[in-house]
Amino acid sequence: MRQTGPIQARPRPWSIVLSVPTSGGTCFFKTTAPAMANDAAITQALAGEAPDLVLTPLAVDAHRRWVLLPDGGRRLRDVLEDSRQIAHWERILPLYAHLQLRTEGRAADLRSLGAMERRPGRLPELLDGLLDEPELLLMGQADRLSDAEVRQLRDLRPHIAEACAMLEASGIGPSIQHDDLHDGNVLASDGRHRVIDWGDSAVAHPFATLLVTLRSVAQAFGLGDWTPFGPAAPELDRLRDAYLEPWSDRLSGARLNQLVALAAWTGMVSRALTWVAAMPHATDAELADSGSAVSGWLRELLISAPV
C-alpha cells in the first residue's frame, strides 16, 4: 500500500486527523490530546471485543496515542442526508449496549487504556472541583455562568450526589461510555455500522450514553428536544427501549427508564468536564466557537434538574 495523493489535515484542540489517500483506499491517522481519552488504545481494545461494531485499526502506538484506521465507509450523517432512516440507530444501539455489557465491571482495565474517570460516585467531587476553578467557567465569555447560577449549582449538589448514589446502587455497573455517540461518529458501509472517535470515552454509568445520542437523533429527525426527565417523541422512546433491551433481564422497564434519566442528567457534568479537557490548547477563534460548551452543559444541568 502506497500513498497516492496529498495528505489533508484536520487539526482540532482535542485531536489531529490526517486523511491519507493510498493505493488501498483512504486511511486516517489520528492522535488525541493528552487530556482526552486515549482513542488509539481504546479503539484497539474494543475492536477486539466487538469487531462488528468498532473499526479495527491498521496500526496503533498507544504510548504516543497514534492510531491508523482504514476507510470504514461514509459517515452516518451523510448517509442520512440521502435517506432519512431512523432504523440505523435501532441496529446500532443494541450492538453498542452489548459491548458495554461485555466491559461492565472492568473499570481498572478501561482506565489503564486511557478512558477518563466519570463513574457516578466521582461526579459530585468532580463538579465541586470544576465550580472551584473560576477561570474554567469563564471560557466562552459571552455565555459565562453568572454568580447566581454558580450558587444554584452548589445548592443542587446534594441532589446530584443523591442521583449518583442511586446509580451506584442500581446493579448496573460502570463500563465503557462513548459520551459522544452521534451520527458524525458512526460509519456506514454495506449495511454495517462502525463506531469511531473514542476520544471522549470514559468509565461511567453506561446509560449516560443516551444523553448525546437521543439529543442528536431528535435534532437530526426533527423530533423536538430530548431532556432526561421530559416527555419524548415515540420514536426516541423506541430507540431508548432498543438500547435497554439487553439489560431487560436485570431490572424492570420502569426502573431502567428511571436510571436512563438519572444517568443522562448527571452525565451533563461529564460533558462539561470533557470540554474542559478539550480546550486548553484552543485558539481564540476555537474558544469563541466552542468555549461556551462548559457553561452551557452546567446551565442545562441546572435547568433540567428534577427538583
PLY file of the C-alpha trace (Angstrom):
ply
format ascii 1.0
element vertex 307
property float x
property float y
property float z
element edge 306
property int vertex1
property int vertex2
end_header
0.00 0.00 0.00
1.45 3.36 -1.01
0.41 6.98 -0.71
-1.26 8.23 -3.88
-2.08 11.85 -3.12
-1.62 14.79 -0.75
-2.39 14.40 2.94
-5.21 16.54 4.29
-5.09 17.65 7.93
-7.92 18.47 10.30
-6.45 19.95 13.48
-8.74 20.50 16.46
-7.92 21.42 20.07
-8.62 17.83 21.15
-7.21 15.86 18.20
-5.48 15.90 14.84
-6.76 13.75 11.97
-4.82 13.24 8.73
-6.58 11.82 5.66
-4.08 9.81 3.62
-5.07 8.61 0.11
-3.40 5.28 -0.66
-3.50 2.58 -3.28
-5.69 0.60 -0.86
-8.15 3.41 -0.19
-8.12 6.38 2.14
-6.57 5.82 5.57
-6.92 8.07 8.59
-4.17 8.84 11.07
-5.34 10.30 14.37
-3.86 11.40 17.66
-5.72 12.78 20.65
-4.62 15.43 23.13
-3.16 14.06 26.39
-6.12 15.34 28.43
-8.58 13.34 26.35
-9.23 9.61 26.36
-6.60 7.54 24.56
-8.55 6.89 21.37
-5.79 4.69 19.96
-5.56 2.22 22.85
-9.32 2.14 23.47
-10.18 1.59 19.81
-7.72 -1.27 19.56
-9.08 -2.96 22.69
-12.74 -2.50 21.82
-12.23 -3.70 18.25
-11.00 -6.94 19.81
-14.20 -7.10 21.89
-16.63 -6.12 19.14
-15.15 -6.14 15.63
-18.70 -5.98 14.30
-19.11 -2.52 15.86
-15.67 -0.91 16.33
-13.42 -0.23 13.35
-10.28 -2.36 13.62
-7.10 -0.23 13.37
-4.38 -0.90 10.84
-1.72 0.17 13.34
-1.56 1.58 16.86
1.08 3.24 19.01
-0.79 3.52 22.30
2.07 5.29 24.10
2.11 8.08 21.51
-1.70 8.00 21.22
-1.43 7.28 17.49
-3.91 5.21 15.53
-4.15 4.45 11.81
-7.60 3.46 10.62
-8.87 2.09 7.31
-11.74 3.62 5.39
-14.83 2.31 7.19
-17.42 3.87 4.92
-19.44 7.05 4.86
-20.39 8.98 7.96
-23.92 8.08 9.03
-24.67 11.81 8.98
-24.02 11.88 5.24
-25.98 8.67 4.67
-28.97 10.17 6.46
-28.91 13.16 4.15
-29.63 10.76 1.28
-32.12 8.56 3.12
-33.54 9.56 6.49
-33.99 6.20 8.18
-34.01 6.14 11.96
-33.73 2.35 11.71
-29.95 2.76 11.52
-29.99 3.60 15.22
-32.28 0.66 16.01
-29.46 -1.59 14.74
-26.55 0.34 16.26
-27.75 0.82 19.82
-28.31 -2.85 20.83
-24.85 -3.77 19.46
-23.33 -0.91 21.42
-25.21 -1.95 24.56
-23.81 -5.48 24.27
-20.29 -4.03 24.05
-20.99 -2.11 27.26
-22.23 -5.28 28.92
-19.00 -7.06 27.95
-16.93 -4.31 29.55
-19.10 -3.92 32.67
-17.07 -4.14 35.87
-13.73 -3.75 34.09
-13.07 -0.22 35.28
-9.39 -0.83 36.08
-8.72 -2.24 32.61
-10.53 0.60 30.90
-8.76 3.23 32.96
-5.41 1.61 32.14
-6.26 2.02 28.45
-6.77 5.74 28.98
-10.55 6.05 29.41
-11.49 9.07 31.51
-12.86 8.71 35.05
-16.57 9.51 35.11
-18.09 6.91 37.44
-21.21 8.24 39.21
-19.58 8.10 42.62
-16.89 10.52 41.45
-19.09 13.05 39.64
-20.10 15.17 42.67
-16.48 15.83 43.67
-15.51 16.40 40.04
-18.28 19.00 39.83
-17.00 20.62 43.04
-13.56 20.92 41.51
-14.98 22.49 38.39
-17.01 25.06 40.31
-13.94 25.91 42.38
-11.96 26.87 39.26
-13.45 30.19 38.11
-11.15 30.50 35.09
-12.69 27.32 33.67
-16.15 28.83 33.98
-15.03 31.91 32.04
-14.50 30.04 28.78
-16.98 31.49 26.32
-17.08 34.92 27.91
-20.33 35.96 26.26
-22.20 33.00 27.76
-20.41 32.51 31.05
-22.21 31.42 34.19
-23.42 34.15 36.48
-22.52 34.18 40.16
-26.15 33.32 40.91
-26.02 30.28 38.65
-22.83 29.05 40.32
-24.52 29.39 43.71
-27.54 27.49 42.42
-25.30 24.71 41.15
-23.66 24.46 44.55
-27.11 24.28 46.15
-28.01 21.49 43.71
-25.02 19.42 44.75
-26.89 17.24 47.33
-29.47 16.27 44.71
-26.72 15.39 42.23
-24.98 13.31 44.90
-28.26 11.51 45.66
-28.82 10.73 41.97
-25.25 9.46 41.65
-25.68 7.27 44.72
-28.80 5.74 43.17
-26.85 4.97 40.01
-24.02 3.42 42.03
-26.51 1.18 43.85
-28.54 0.30 40.75
-26.90 -3.02 39.97
-25.78 -1.72 36.57
-22.04 -1.36 36.86
-19.72 1.12 35.15
-18.43 0.25 31.72
-17.16 1.97 28.60
-19.25 5.01 27.71
-18.52 6.70 24.38
-20.02 10.02 25.56
-20.23 11.48 22.05
-22.20 8.86 20.15
-23.91 10.73 17.32
-24.22 10.35 13.55
-20.86 12.05 12.95
-19.06 9.30 14.86
-20.63 6.32 13.14
-19.56 4.96 9.75
-21.92 3.01 7.50
-20.91 0.58 4.75
-22.78 -2.34 3.17
-25.43 -2.39 5.89
-22.85 -2.45 8.68
-22.00 0.26 11.20
-18.75 1.11 12.94
-18.45 3.45 15.92
-15.36 5.66 15.80
-13.78 8.52 17.78
-13.44 7.24 21.35
-11.55 10.36 22.48
-14.37 11.42 24.82
-14.94 7.95 26.23
-14.96 7.22 29.92
-15.57 4.67 32.61
-19.09 5.70 33.54
-22.63 4.53 34.01
-23.39 3.07 30.58
-26.81 4.71 30.25
-25.27 8.20 30.21
-24.58 7.48 26.54
-28.17 8.33 25.68
-27.76 11.99 26.64
-25.85 12.82 23.47
-27.33 10.10 21.27
-31.02 10.84 21.79
-30.49 14.59 21.67
-28.64 14.29 18.37
-31.21 11.92 16.86
-34.01 14.24 17.94
-32.29 17.14 16.21
-31.45 15.18 13.06
-35.01 13.90 12.61
-36.89 16.98 13.81
-38.32 15.21 16.84
-38.15 18.15 19.24
-35.86 18.45 22.23
-34.86 15.46 24.33
-34.35 16.06 28.05
-33.76 13.44 30.75
-36.99 13.97 32.69
-39.26 15.33 29.98
-41.64 13.60 27.58
-40.10 12.37 24.34
-41.27 11.60 20.84
-42.37 7.94 20.44
-39.50 7.33 18.02
-36.98 8.31 20.70
-38.66 6.13 23.30
-38.38 3.19 20.89
-34.66 3.83 20.48
-34.24 4.03 24.25
-36.07 0.72 24.61
-33.98 -0.91 21.87
-30.84 0.19 23.69
-32.14 -1.06 27.05
-33.35 -4.44 25.83
-30.02 -6.19 26.58
-30.47 -5.17 30.24
-34.12 -6.19 30.41
-33.35 -9.35 32.39
-31.73 -7.29 35.14
-34.39 -4.73 36.11
-37.92 -3.72 35.21
-38.53 -1.41 32.27
-39.71 1.36 34.57
-36.56 1.10 36.68
-34.31 1.07 33.63
-36.05 4.18 32.30
-35.53 5.92 35.64
-31.83 5.09 35.53
-31.56 6.48 31.98
-32.95 9.80 33.22
-30.59 9.93 36.21
-27.53 8.88 34.18
-28.26 11.37 31.40
-28.84 14.22 33.85
-25.70 13.62 35.91
-23.87 12.90 32.65
-24.08 16.62 31.89
-21.29 17.03 34.45
-19.19 14.64 32.38
-19.89 16.60 29.20
-18.77 19.84 30.85
-15.59 18.16 32.11
-14.83 16.78 28.66
-14.98 20.26 27.17
-12.64 21.48 29.92
-10.21 18.74 28.89
-10.60 19.56 25.20
-9.96 23.30 25.22
-6.59 24.05 26.94
-4.81 24.49 23.60
-7.69 26.12 21.73
-7.12 29.26 19.72
-9.15 32.38 20.39
-11.34 31.52 17.41
-11.91 27.98 18.71
-12.74 29.30 22.17
-15.23 31.69 20.63
-16.82 28.78 18.77
-16.81 26.09 21.48
-15.69 27.63 24.76
-19.25 28.21 25.94
-19.89 24.44 25.96
-18.68 24.21 29.57
-21.10 26.81 30.89
-23.78 25.51 28.51
-23.75 22.00 29.93
-23.65 23.24 33.52
-26.54 25.59 32.82
-28.52 22.71 31.33
-27.72 20.60 34.40
-29.33 23.35 36.44
-32.33 23.96 34.20
-33.21 20.29 33.71
-32.89 19.34 37.40
-35.80 17.18 38.65
-36.16 19.20 41.86
0 1
1 2
2 3
3 4
4 5
5 6
6 7
7 8
8 9
9 10
10 11
11 12
12 13
13 14
14 15
15 16
16 17
17 18
18 19
19 20
20 21
21 22
22 23
23 24
24 25
25 26
26 27
27 28
28 29
29 30
30 31
31 32
32 33
33 34
34 35
35 36
36 37
37 38
38 39
39 40
40 41
41 42
42 43
43 44
44 45
45 46
46 47
47 48
48 49
49 50
50 51
51 52
52 53
53 54
54 55
55 56
56 57
57 58
58 59
59 60
60 61
61 62
62 63
63 64
64 65
65 66
66 67
67 68
68 69
69 70
70 71
71 72
72 73
73 74
74 75
75 76
76 77
77 78
78 79
79 80
80 81
81 82
82 83
83 84
84 85
85 86
86 87
87 88
88 89
89 90
90 91
91 92
92 93
93 94
94 95
95 96
96 97
97 98
98 99
99 100
100 101
101 102
102 103
103 104
104 105
105 106
106 107
107 108
108 109
109 110
110 111
111 112
112 113
113 114
114 115
115 116
116 117
117 118
118 119
119 120
120 121
121 122
122 123
123 124
124 125
125 126
126 127
127 128
128 129
129 130
130 131
131 132
132 133
133 134
134 135
135 136
136 137
137 138
138 139
139 140
140 141
141 142
142 143
143 144
144 145
145 146
146 147
147 148
148 149
149 150
150 151
151 152
152 153
153 154
154 155
155 156
156 157
157 158
158 159
159 160
160 161
161 162
162 163
163 164
164 165
165 166
166 167
167 168
168 169
169 170
170 171
171 172
172 173
173 174
174 175
175 176
176 177
177 178
178 179
179 180
180 181
181 182
182 183
183 184
184 185
185 186
186 187
187 188
188 189
189 190
190 191
191 192
192 193
193 194
194 195
195 196
196 197
197 198
198 199
199 200
200 201
201 202
202 203
203 204
204 205
205 206
206 207
207 208
208 209
209 210
210 211
211 212
212 213
213 214
214 215
215 216
216 217
217 218
218 219
219 220
220 221
221 222
222 223
223 224
224 225
225 226
226 227
227 228
228 229
229 230
230 231
231 232
232 233
233 234
234 235
235 236
236 237
237 238
238 239
239 240
240 241
241 242
242 243
243 244
244 245
245 246
246 247
247 248
248 249
249 250
250 251
251 252
252 253
253 254
254 255
255 256
256 257
257 258
258 259
259 260
260 261
261 262
262 263
263 264
264 265
265 266
266 267
267 268
268 269
269 270
270 271
271 272
272 273
273 274
274 275
275 276
276 277
277 278
278 279
279 280
280 281
281 282
282 283
283 284
284 285
285 286
286 287
287 288
288 289
289 290
290 291
291 292
292 293
293 294
294 295
295 296
296 297
297 298
298 299
299 300
300 301
301 302
302 303
303 304
304 305
305 306
